[in-house]
Amino acid sequence: MRLVVLPVQNRELVIIGGGPAGLSAAVEARRLGIKDVLVIDRESEPGGILKQCIHTGFGLHVFKEELTGPEYAERFIEQAENLGVEIMLNTMVIELTADRRIVAVNSREGLIEIQAKAVILAMGCRERTRGAINIPGFRPAGIFTAGTAQRFVNIEGYMPGREIVILGSGDIGLIMARRLTLEGAKVRCVVEIMPYSNGLTRNIVQCLEDYGIPLLLKHTVVNIHGRKRVEGVTIAEVDDDMKPIMETAKFVPCDTLLLSVGLIPENELSRLADIEIDEVTGGPVVNQRMETSVPGIFACGNVLHVHDLVDYVTQEAVSAARGAASYLADGGKKYKHIPVSPGNGLRYVLPQRINVDAMPEERQNFFMRSVRPMAKARLFVESERGVIKSSVLRYVKPSEMISIQLDRDEMRGIKMLNFSLREEGDSVERGE
């Protein structure tokens, strides 16, 4: 048997993923003077999930105007082309090692081996499926994730059904409730197991309330009926331990069940490279320049943690590109980091560690999510010296990202950072 040795391509910066995070990082990298930038994407066109998000609401922070998903993506595609970014489409990355060796495959060139000086991970996330939540019943046609249904309607031109029940109140599910209603379907209800909605407040109002679609909080689907096609679902209230109260069960006739029950960062490649993964976010642990635990490998966007606004994805991608540029410039110099931890009222804080002196900019963005809705809360940033900064937040909920900036001078010389959220008012759910 004769072994075939693949020719190795040496590249300066390789970005895995051609969605909003990958494109934003590529554009910023070229602006910073990195001449050799390669984006690898498995799709036939760049833009990622934004290609099927035809609703407005994108770009308010980055472009100061309201754009659709395709419009937002096209801005960065044009910038990338104008700046000479190379985009390799229809190509799947199947291996990534800790020394930044990439193995990819496509139908034109077969196996491709690349040795990169720096890598940015921008693979995005995927939806949780029925198997992840274990709903009893048969396996009939008519069960879709909300994103799959969105692609069918907006890209392929197919209606997934006419009588719809949506399980979960994530943003894609809420947006699809409105989209399917506009296409003539009857959305019977949106069922949410939590006592509060898991989507943006504006989507609750614009997608459900404006169309008279019921949102049933503290409810879940306990059975799916039908053998060949969905014929209906049984829903029931849940108690404080999220166990169904079967005495409240009722049958809802429908021919389609959409699942909007959460997103999972795509980190199979990260694990192959032995990158440390945060158990809460499901994404890599990163420092102030979005660098993972493996030197020279950076991460941004939904592969890092799930975002509610694509504008935040772009901001994070810009930070990752600047981090990669500083890594290439300083030859991978190693820095000591201080820990950044979430305290009371917060699920996580990102980045999880920082070196103040190695910050690419004078100000550092920190992103976090609350553990529950709070009508009024105060965010505290503390070090071993005491409170560095505090800010009053009029309203917080787990589905809406909290962000705060700290100046370099505010953090200089400290040994740790702790963020906490303390409620100052009663917990309520706006828009209900």
C-alpha positions in Angstrom: 0.0 0.0 0.0 1.4 3.4 -1.0 0.8 6.3 1.4 0.0 9.7 -0.1 1.5 12.7 1.6 -0.6 15.8 1.2 1.0 19.1 0.2 0.8 21.5 3.1 -0.5 25.1 2.5 1.1 27.6 4.9 -1.3 30.4 5.7 -1.1 33.4 8.1 -4.6 33.5 9.4 -7.4 30.9 8.8 -10.9 31.6 9.9 -13.2 28.6 10.2 -16.8 29.7 9.4 -18.1 32.2 6.9 -21.1 33.5 8.8 -21.3 37.0 10.4 -18.6 36.2 12.9 -16.1 34.8 10.4 -16.8 37.6 7.8 -16.5 40.4 10.4 -13.2 38.9 11.7 -11.8 38.6 8.2 -12.7 42.2 7.3 -11.1 43.5 10.5 -8.0 41.3 10.0 -7.4 42.7 6.5 -7.9 46.3 7.8 -5.2 45.6 10.4 -2.8 44.7 7.7 -2.9 40.9 7.8 -2.4 40.1 4.1 -3.0 36.4 4.0 -6.6 35.8 5.3 -8.4 32.6 4.4 -12.1 31.9 5.4 -13.3 28.3 5.1 -17.0 27.6 5.0 -19.0 24.4 4.4 -21.9 26.2 2.7 -22.2 27.2 -1.0 -22.4 30.9 -0.2 -21.0 33.0 2.7 -23.3 34.7 5.2 -24.2 31.8 7.5 -27.7 31.7 9.1 -28.3 35.3 8.1 -29.2 34.3 4.6 -32.5 32.9 5.8 -33.2 35.6 8.4 -35.3 37.9 6.1 -36.8 39.9 9.0 -35.4 43.3 10.0 -33.7 44.1 13.3 -30.1 43.7 12.4 -27.4 46.3 12.3 -28.8 48.9 14.7 -25.6 49.0 16.8 -23.0 48.4 14.0 -24.5 50.4 11.1 -27.0 52.6 13.0 -29.8 51.4 10.7 -32.2 48.5 10.6 -31.4 45.8 8.1 -32.6 42.4 7.2 -30.3 39.4 7.7 -29.2 39.1 4.0 -28.6 42.9 3.9 -26.4 42.7 7.0 -24.4 39.7 5.6 -24.0 41.4 2.2 -22.3 44.4 3.7 -19.6 42.2 5.1 -19.4 40.0 2.0 -18.8 43.1 -0.2 -16.2 44.4 2.3 -14.4 41.1 2.3 -14.3 40.9 -1.5 -13.1 44.5 -1.8 -10.3 43.8 0.8 -9.1 40.7 -1.0 -10.2 38.1 1.6 -10.0 34.6 0.1 -13.2 32.5 0.9 -13.1 28.8 0.3 -16.7 27.5 0.0 -18.2 24.0 0.0 -15.3 23.0 2.2 -15.6 21.0 5.5 -13.0 21.2 8.1 -12.7 17.8 9.6 -9.6 18.2 11.9 -7.9 20.9 13.9 -4.9 20.3 16.1 -3.3 22.3 18.9 -0.4 23.3 16.7 -3.0 24.9 14.3 -2.9 22.2 11.6 -6.2 22.1 9.7 -7.4 19.2 7.6 -10.4 20.1 5.3 -12.1 18.4 2.4 -14.1 19.4 -0.7 -15.2 17.9 -4.0 -12.7 19.8 -6.1 -9.4 19.3 -4.3 -10.2 16.3 -2.0 -8.2 16.5 1.3 -6.5 19.8 2.0 -3.9 20.3 4.8 -3.2 23.8 6.0 -0.7 25.0 8.6 -1.8 28.3 10.0 0.1 30.8 12.1 -3.2 31.8 13.8 -6.8 30.4 13.7 -10.1 32.0 14.5 -13.0 29.7 15.3 -16.4 31.1 14.0 -18.4 27.9 13.4 -21.6 29.2 15.0 -24.1 27.0 16.8 -26.8 24.4 16.1 -30.3 23.8 17.4 -31.3 21.4 20.0 -33.5 18.6 18.5 -36.3 16.4 19.8 -33.8 13.9 21.0 -32.2 16.4 23.3 -35.5 16.9 25.3 -37.0 13.4 25.2 -40.6 14.1 24.3 -42.6 10.8 24.3 -44.6 9.7 21.3 -44.1 8.3 17.9 -41.8 9.7 15.2 -44.2 11.1 12.7 -43.5 13.7 9.9 -44.2 17.3 10.9 -41.6 17.8 13.7 -39.0 20.5 12.8 -36.6 22.7 14.6 -37.5 26.4 14.1 -34.4 27.1 12.0 -35.2 24.2 9.6 -38.7 25.5 9.2 -37.3 29.0 8.6 -35.1 27.7 5.8 -38.0 25.8 4.2 -40.2 28.9 4.1 -37.6 31.7 3.4 -35.1 29.9 1.1 -36.8 26.7 -0.3 -40.4 28.1 -0.6 -42.1 25.2 1.3 -44.7 25.5 4.1 -43.9 23.0 6.9 -47.6 22.8 7.9 -50.8 24.6 8.4 -51.7 24.1 12.1 -48.7 24.9 14.2 -47.7 24.5 17.8 -44.3 25.9 18.8 -42.4 24.5 21.8 -40.0 27.0 23.4 -39.9 30.7 23.2 -36.5 31.3 21.7 -36.2 34.1 19.2 -36.2 31.9 16.1 -39.4 30.3 17.3 -41.1 33.6 18.0 -40.0 35.0 14.6 -41.4 31.9 12.9 -44.7 32.3 14.7 -45.1 35.6 12.9 -43.7 34.4 9.6 -46.0 31.4 9.4 -49.0 33.5 10.4 -48.2 35.9 7.5 -48.0 32.9 5.2 -51.5 31.8 6.2 -50.8 29.1 8.8 -52.6 29.0 12.2 -50.2 29.1 15.1 -52.2 27.7 17.9 -49.8 28.6 20.7 -46.2 29.0 21.9 -45.4 26.7 24.8 -42.6 27.6 27.3 -41.6 25.5 30.2 -40.0 28.4 32.1 -42.0 31.1 34.0 -40.6 33.7 31.7 -40.0 34.0 27.9 -36.6 33.1 26.5 -36.7 35.5 23.6 -36.2 39.3 23.2 -39.0 41.4 24.6 -39.5 43.1 21.3 -40.1 39.7 19.6 -42.7 38.8 22.3 -44.6 41.9 21.4 -44.1 42.1 17.7 -44.4 38.4 16.9 -46.9 37.1 19.4 -48.9 39.9 21.0 -49.4 41.8 17.7 -50.9 38.7 16.1 -52.9 37.4 19.0 -50.8 34.2 19.4 -51.0 32.8 23.0 -47.8 32.3 25.0 -48.3 29.6 27.6 -45.7 30.0 30.3 -44.9 27.1 32.7 -46.2 24.6 30.1 -44.6 21.9 28.1 -45.4 19.2 25.5 -45.8 15.8 27.2 -46.8 13.7 24.2 -46.9 13.8 20.4 -49.8 12.1 18.6 -49.8 10.6 15.1 -48.0 7.8 13.3 -47.4 9.0 9.7 -48.0 12.8 10.4 -48.4 14.8 13.5 -52.1 14.9 14.5 -51.7 16.8 17.7 -49.8 17.3 20.9 -50.7 17.0 24.6 -49.5 20.0 26.7 -49.5 20.3 30.4 -48.6 22.8 33.1 -45.4 22.2 35.1 -44.7 22.6 38.8 -41.8 24.5 40.3 -39.5 21.5 39.7 -40.5 21.6 36.0 -42.4 18.3 36.3 -45.6 18.0 34.3 -48.9 18.3 36.3 -50.8 15.6 34.4 -54.1 16.7 35.8 -53.8 19.9 33.7 -53.0 18.0 30.4 -55.0 18.9 27.3 -54.9 17.9 23.7 -54.1 20.5 21.0 -54.8 19.5 17.4 -52.0 20.4 15.0 -50.1 19.0 12.0 -46.7 20.5 12.8 -44.6 20.9 16.0 -41.7 23.4 15.8 -38.9 23.2 18.4 -37.3 26.3 19.6 -35.6 24.9 22.7 -32.1 26.3 22.7 -28.8 26.5 20.7 -25.6 24.6 21.2 -22.2 26.1 20.2 -20.5 23.9 17.5 -17.3 22.9 19.3 -16.3 19.5 17.9 -13.2 21.0 16.3 -12.4 22.9 19.6 -12.4 19.6 21.5 -10.2 18.0 18.8 -7.6 20.7 19.5 -7.9 20.1 23.3 -9.3 23.6 23.9 -10.7 24.2 27.4 -14.6 24.4 27.2 -16.7 26.4 29.7 -19.4 24.1 31.0 -21.9 26.9 31.3 -21.5 28.6 27.9 -20.7 25.4 26.0 -17.9 27.4 24.2 -14.2 27.9 24.7 -12.7 29.7 27.7 -11.0 32.9 26.3 -8.9 35.8 27.5 -9.1 39.5 26.8 -8.1 39.1 23.1 -10.6 36.2 22.5 -7.7 33.7 22.6 -8.6 30.2 23.8 -6.5 28.0 26.1 -4.5 26.9 23.1 -2.1 29.7 22.0 -2.8 31.1 18.5 -6.4 29.8 18.4 -9.1 32.4 18.9 -12.9 32.2 19.0 -15.9 34.6 18.5 -19.6 34.6 17.9 -22.0 31.8 18.7 -19.3 29.2 18.8 -18.1 31.0 22.0 -21.5 31.7 23.6 -25.0 32.1 22.1 -25.9 35.7 21.3 -29.2 37.5 21.0 -28.0 40.2 18.6 -25.7 39.8 15.6 -24.2 43.2 16.3 -22.6 41.7 19.4 -21.2 38.9 17.3 -19.5 41.5 15.0 -18.1 43.3 18.0 -16.7 40.1 19.4 -15.3 39.1 16.0 -13.5 42.4 15.7 -11.9 41.8 19.1 -10.8 38.3 18.0 -9.2 39.7 14.8 -7.4 42.3 16.8 -6.3 39.6 19.2 -5.0 37.4 16.3 -3.1 40.4 14.9 -1.4 41.1 18.2 -0.5 37.4 18.6 1.1 37.4 15.1 2.9 40.7 15.9 4.3 39.6 19.3 5.2 36.1 18.2 2.9 34.4 20.6 4.3 36.0 23.8 2.8 34.4 26.9 1.0 36.5 29.5 -0.2 35.8 33.0 -3.9 36.2 33.4 -6.2 37.1 36.3 -9.5 35.2 36.7 -12.9 36.7 35.8 -15.8 35.1 37.6 -19.6 35.4 37.8 -21.1 36.0 41.2 -24.6 36.3 42.5 -27.3 36.7 39.9 -25.2 35.9 36.8 -24.8 32.6 34.8 -21.5 33.5 33.3 -19.1 36.3 32.4 -16.9 36.4 29.3 -13.9 36.7 28.8 -13.2 34.3 31.7 -9.6 35.6 32.2 -7.7 38.7 31.2 -4.3 40.3 31.2 -4.8 44.1 31.6 -1.4 45.1 30.1 -2.1 42.9 27.0 -5.5 44.3 26.2 -5.6 45.2 22.4 -7.6 48.4 23.3 -7.9 50.8 26.1 -11.3 49.5 27.0 -12.4 45.9 27.5 -15.9 44.6 26.8 -17.4 42.1 29.2 -20.6 40.1 28.3 -22.8 38.2 30.7 -26.3 36.8 31.3 -28.6 36.9 34.4 -29.9 33.8 36.0 -33.5 35.2 36.0 -35.6 38.2 35.1 -35.2 41.2 37.4 -37.3 44.4 37.2 -34.4 46.5 38.5 -30.9 45.4 39.3 -27.5 46.8 40.0 -24.4 45.3 38.4 -21.3 45.3 40.6 -17.7 44.9 39.3 -15.4 44.0 42.2 -11.7 43.2 42.7 -9.8 42.3 45.9 -9.7 46.1 46.5 -13.5 46.4 46.6 -16.1 47.8 44.1 -14.5 49.1 40.9 -17.7 50.0 39.1 -21.5 49.7 39.4 -24.3 50.3 37.1 -28.1 50.3 37.5 -30.0 48.2 34.9 -33.7 49.0 34.5 -34.6 45.5 33.4 -32.7 42.2 32.8 -33.7 38.8 31.6 -31.6 35.7 30.8 -32.4 35.9 27.1 -31.0 39.5 26.7 -27.2 40.0 26.9 -25.7 42.4 29.4 -22.5 44.2 28.5 -20.2 46.6 30.3 -16.9 48.2 29.4 -14.0 48.7 31.8 -11.0 51.0 31.2 -7.5 49.7 31.5 -6.8 52.1 34.3 -9.7 50.8 36.3 -8.2 47.3 36.3 -4.5 48.0 36.4 -2.8 46.0 39.2 -5.8 43.9 40.3 -5.5 40.2 41.0 -9.1 39.1 40.2 -12.5 40.4 38.9 -15.9 39.4 40.1 -19.2 40.5 38.5 -22.5 40.2 40.4 -26.1 41.3 39.9 -28.2 42.3 42.8 -32.0 42.8 42.5 -33.4 46.2 43.6 -37.0 45.6 42.5 -39.6 42.9 42.1 -39.0 40.3 39.4 -41.5 40.7 36.6 -41.9 39.6 33.0 -42.4 42.6 30.6 -44.7 42.2 27.7 -46.7 39.4 29.2 
